[in-house]
């Protein structure tokens, strides 16, 4: 792997501009009172000190993406004959996501098993995934809502990252943590990190200890199945949920989608967009039946999918990266940690003997 | 006896006759309260009443229509109870309203502006006119008035306008009139500047519909025009104009119904200042129909009535 480098604060903009000459660079920038990933432009202030309000999920899995264009053509010779012409669209742009957090990059590790795994490879996802690099900033402080260390990650974790930046003194130690990341270190603006590498490692080692003891969510896999049919429990924990999609759309690991045809006349676009299991239309079948008819069923799906069904299919891996956005941005402060902990400690009602 | 103890007593005494009572309790951190659904007597102990009780709990009432429900309301929240009952969306006799004098609710976005990042908050205390917090081991404080929601600074109804129980003594309103100065000032900007404002603000919308679902008056719930599949009125494409289109639909559907509790804006995870759109329509409704939603429980809402000649609309003069 390439030698670790040191990037001084003063040279950050110049380095970003250098990279932006080769590929699109997305960085966390302030928009109103929120911090979102937006194309880096010269003079833009990059928000380096806190987790962005929205994750960079959309870079690889857009909120809405065109899958194909279609065009029905009538044969003038035989008016009864209609042909349809399909034009698939994949236009990934080489991109560096700069300044996301470990949790944000790790979200795609969870995506990969679904869209780039053994059984199925999604060409749209793969094309964007392969065109995108992640430069992660290690967190040396955490938010109250952070729990990456309880779900298989950590504040300085490099899973899913290509570059790992550790804040130190007046800049960052920049390490290439994937082969694809290494060429980005080849810049005269970066200097050898020397003994700062060890200091960075010490800081990263210390960070998870500040987060307190991790919660062991492994038992949730079986316990959530055990409480599956206890609808009193699910109605209780979902009572305050207002069924919006903030938790899902802000989640770096939620990957469900919907497909719609956006047509006008004889032509149109087939669009894949984010779905969310809090919506009453989620799994709404053409027959009019929905196996998840109430918000209690739907919240059960969100919690169960992340902490039980996905782990059961993927070697115990929890499909939550612990970023805490679903907690901190929930309009009514629903706390997924609390629900899972309650489920793990929940005494099932005694079965009626009659 | 202080307001909280009195309220707890009133709720505890009424709870046996009800399915549940909705109030607030402390949430995941000292600055975030969360709705509390009280079903057992011991749940009442968790109730809190202070400037962090930001949610309008009336939002839950239409979904609990066939239950006997108690609900704690601030003055602004109570307007939603009135309006829902007036529109026949809840049965007022099935709802027991617990009122209290409200001193204003904090806007956590303003707290962030005043005190910086509060995501590591360890403690928070409301001491007189000050909000004191400890974040990452450092003490910070701000005058409470600097972090109150805008709606509270122009609050005319600090006490529940409808209630079955009231804890404490009613307090004086901060102001007597709402001059809609924010709307007037914004409308004084050139059209291009206003359009640019909304384009800039709406581009970060994630279409989560938290604004819609937090709104007590948004009662279409699972049948919203924004998500209907057949007919497919609004596209799923992620364009700023589609997002803005929904906000206009939302605002228009709330004309003469919006009670200005500000929940749409508070719920927005990316802080888009969308209350302004509803304020604009409320200003028009007041000028045209001399009506404010939810204030007078007997007043007929303009969209529920018809007059051949409207007093303030000179149709023949057009």
Interface residues (C-beta under 8 A of the other chain):
Chain A: X31 X32 X33 X34 X36 X49 X50 X51 X53 X54 X62 X63 X64 X141 X142 X143 X144 X145 X236 X239 X240 X242 X243 X244 X245 X246 X248 X249 X250 X258 X260 X262 X269 X271 X273 X276 X279 X280 X281 X325 X327 X328 X329 X331 X332 X333 X334 X335 X338
Chain B: X27 X28 X29 X32 X33 X34 X35 X37 X55 X59 X60 X109 X112 X113 X117 X119 X120 X121 X122 X136 X200 X201 X203 X204 X206 X207 X208 X209 X210 X212 X213 X214 X221 X222 X227 X229 X232 X235 X236 X237 X238 X263 X266 X267 X269 X270 X271 X272 X273
